[in-house]
Amino acid sequence: MPALDTAIPIPGRRASPSLGKVVRLYWAFARVGFINTLAYRLRYYTGIVTYFIYVSVYYFIWKAIYAHSTSIEGFDFTHLLTYIGVGWIIRSFYFNNIDQDIAYQVIEGRLAMDLIKPVNIQMMYVARAAGESVFRLALLTLPTALVLFLVYPLRRHSWSASV
């Protein structure tokens, strides 16, 4: 009689993969996301300029709003500008196109190829987005933060003092 801890294959039933195999599998999808993003890195260099323009537009709009008052509801202009700048910096890291990727695959009829893979399709897309986020952190978020902190008077605040 076999020991209880040995695996006995049951016909028609797959053995569940170990955690290490699952992690390596989705790590590979994250790597694909990173490399695919690397292929279009010019988009991220222009992204730095684009995010700078977005913050600049907000800067001038709020500068005009604050032209007649030094504080609105306890927030001065630098509080608001810091909030806007940090918001765009954070957005540059977490933004992804998972929804658009799936939509294009449905339109082009390529989703079936992902559905026949022996993986969790949702985790596959999340892993790809994680790989893209690592790339974005290095080549979009950090440069964007550097540019915004050098150009605009973004500052660290003690939020409890103003509430």
HELIX and SHEET records of a PDB file:
HELIX    1   1 LEU A   19  ALA A   39  1                                  21    
HELIX    2   2 ARG A   41  ILE A   65  1                                  25    
HELIX    3   3 TYR A   66  HIS A   68  5                                   3    
HELIX    4   4 PHE A   77  TYR A   94  1                                  18    
HELIX    5   5 ILE A   98  GLU A  108  1                                  11    
HELIX    6   6 LEU A  111  LEU A  115  1                                   5    
HELIX    7   7 ILE A  121  ARG A  136  1                                  16    
HELIX    8   8 LEU A  137  THR A  141  3                                   5    
HELIX    9   9 LEU A  142  VAL A  151  1                                  10    
HELIX   10  10 TRP A  159  SER A  162  1                                   4    
SHEET    1   A 2 SER A  71  ILE A  72  0                                        
SHEET    2   A 2 PHE A  75  ASP A  76 -1                                        
END                                                                             
